Amino acid sequence: MREPKDEHERKALADVQEHGWHVLKVMEDDRGPAFAYTVGLYHSFGHPELIIVGLPLDVGHSVLNIAGESIRRGMRYSEGTQSDEFLEDRACAFRRMPESHYRHYLGWDLWFYDGAPFPALQMIWADQQGRWPWEPTVDPGVRERQPVIEDQGDPPWTSTSVG
């Protein structure tokens, strides 16, 4: 863990010390959808860090805090786990996040762990009919707002489309 250089880093470290994790929210931009992720779950509880993509930032923040509280109480999530405890009308599934995408999504975790390895899971939410982004019949809006982060080269927003 590095020494904090500014008030944001001090806040993140204080949250990890007090609560066990900190949540970072990244706004949608021309490179990709909004997402939120945790910093400190692995440090505090030996649990993979979590990221959720495509929800309104306050909702994503809330979902990650619900997950953090469950983890603090001893719950463990792993690749393939599914749960309906996070969103009222949708299930969430957990998938391993490839390390090749950490620098694109988990910058503060890289700072926090200062080069030490850590695991991360993407929390993926189903559409209102319970279909996942990798299913052909999923609501196309869900697939568009929530790319599944996979080990297939660069993140989806770094490729340029030719039209």
C-alpha positions in Angstrom: 0.0 0.0 0.0 1.3 3.4 -0.9 1.3 6.6 1.1 -1.5 9.0 0.2 -0.6 12.1 -1.8 -3.9 13.9 -1.7 -7.3 14.1 0.0 -8.8 11.5 -2.4 -6.1 9.0 -1.6 -6.4 9.7 2.1 -10.2 9.2 1.9 -9.8 5.9 0.1 -7.3 4.6 2.7 -9.5 5.8 5.6 -12.5 4.0 4.1 -10.6 0.8 3.8 -9.3 1.1 7.3 -12.8 1.9 8.7 -15.1 -0.1 6.5 -12.8 -2.7 4.8 -13.3 -1.2 1.3 -13.7 2.0 -0.7 -15.8 2.4 -3.9 -14.7 4.3 -6.9 -17.2 5.5 -9.5 -16.2 6.2 -13.1 -18.5 8.2 -15.3 -19.6 7.2 -18.7 -17.6 8.8 -21.5 -16.9 8.4 -25.2 -14.7 5.4 -24.4 -17.2 3.3 -22.5 -20.1 3.0 -20.0 -20.0 4.1 -16.4 -18.7 1.6 -13.8 -17.9 1.3 -10.1 -15.4 -0.9 -8.3 -14.1 -1.7 -4.9 -10.6 -1.0 -3.4 -9.6 -3.0 -0.4 -11.8 -6.1 -0.3 -8.8 -8.3 -0.9 -6.7 -6.5 1.6 -9.3 -6.6 4.3 -11.1 -9.9 3.8 -9.0 -11.9 1.3 -11.9 -11.5 -1.2 -11.5 -10.5 -4.8 -12.2 -6.9 -5.7 -15.5 -6.3 -7.4 -16.5 -4.2 -10.5 -20.0 -3.5 -11.9 -20.5 -1.9 -15.3 -23.4 -0.1 -16.9 -25.7 0.8 -13.9 -26.3 4.4 -12.7 -23.3 5.2 -10.6 -25.2 5.6 -7.3 -26.9 2.2 -7.9 -23.5 0.6 -8.7 -22.1 2.1 -5.5 -25.0 0.8 -3.5 -24.7 -2.7 -5.0 -21.0 -2.8 -4.2 -21.6 -1.7 -0.6 -24.3 -4.4 -0.2 -21.8 -7.0 -1.5 -19.1 -5.5 0.8 -21.3 -5.9 3.9 -22.1 -9.5 2.9 -18.4 -10.2 2.5 -17.7 -8.6 5.9 -20.2 -11.0 7.4 -18.4 -14.0 5.8 -20.1 -14.4 2.4 -17.7 -15.4 -0.4 -18.4 -14.8 -4.1 -16.5 -16.7 -6.8 -16.6 -17.2 -10.5 -20.0 -18.7 -11.5 -21.8 -17.6 -8.3 -25.2 -16.1 -8.8 -27.2 -14.0 -6.3 -30.4 -12.0 -6.2 -29.5 -10.1 -3.1 -28.1 -7.0 -4.8 -30.8 -5.7 -7.2 -34.6 -5.9 -6.7 -35.6 -7.2 -10.0 -32.4 -8.8 -11.4 -29.9 -11.5 -10.5 -26.2 -10.9 -10.6 -23.5 -13.4 -11.6 -19.8 -13.2 -10.9 -17.1 -13.7 -13.6 -13.3 -13.6 -13.2 -11.9 -10.3 -14.5 -8.7 -10.9 -16.6 -5.6 -9.1 -15.2 -5.0 -7.8 -18.8 -7.8 -5.3 -18.2 -6.9 -4.2 -14.7 -5.1 -1.0 -15.9 -8.2 0.0 -18.0 -10.7 -0.5 -15.2 -9.0 -0.9 -11.8 -6.4 1.9 -11.6 -6.9 2.7 -7.9 -6.5 -1.0 -7.0 -3.2 -1.0 -8.9 -2.2 2.0 -6.8 -3.5 0.5 -3.6 -1.8 -2.9 -4.0 1.4 -1.2 -5.4 2.1 -4.0 -7.8 1.1 -6.9 -5.6 -1.2 -9.4 -7.4 -4.9 -9.3 -6.5 -8.0 -11.1 -7.9 -11.1 -9.3 -9.2 -14.6 -10.3 -10.2 -17.1 -8.6 -12.5 -20.6 -8.5 -11.1 -22.9 -9.0 -14.2 -26.6 -8.2 -14.0 -29.2 -10.0 -16.0 -31.9 -8.2 -18.0 -35.5 -8.1 -16.6 -36.2 -11.6 -18.0 -33.2 -13.1 -16.3 -31.0 -13.3 -19.5 -27.3 -12.7 -19.4 -25.3 -10.4 -21.8 -23.7 -13.5 -23.4 -27.1 -15.0 -24.3 -28.4 -14.3 -27.8 -31.9 -13.3 -26.6 -30.8 -10.8 -24.0 -32.1 -7.2 -24.2 -29.7 -5.6 -26.6 -29.5 -2.5 -24.3 -28.2 -4.6 -21.5 -25.5 -6.0 -23.7 -24.6 -2.5 -24.9 -24.4 -0.9 -21.5 -22.7 -3.8 -19.8 -19.8 -5.3 -21.8 -18.5 -8.5 -20.2 -14.8 -8.0 -19.5 -13.1 -10.9 -21.1 -9.5 -12.0 -22.0 -9.9 -11.1 -25.7 -7.4 -8.3 -26.4 -8.2 -4.7 -25.6 -11.3 -3.5 -23.8 -14.3 -2.9 -26.2 -14.0 0.9 -26.2 -10.4 0.9 -27.5 -11.2 -0.6 -30.8 -12.3 1.7 -33.6 -15.2 1.0 -35.8 -14.9 1.5 -39.5 -18.1 2.7 -41.0 
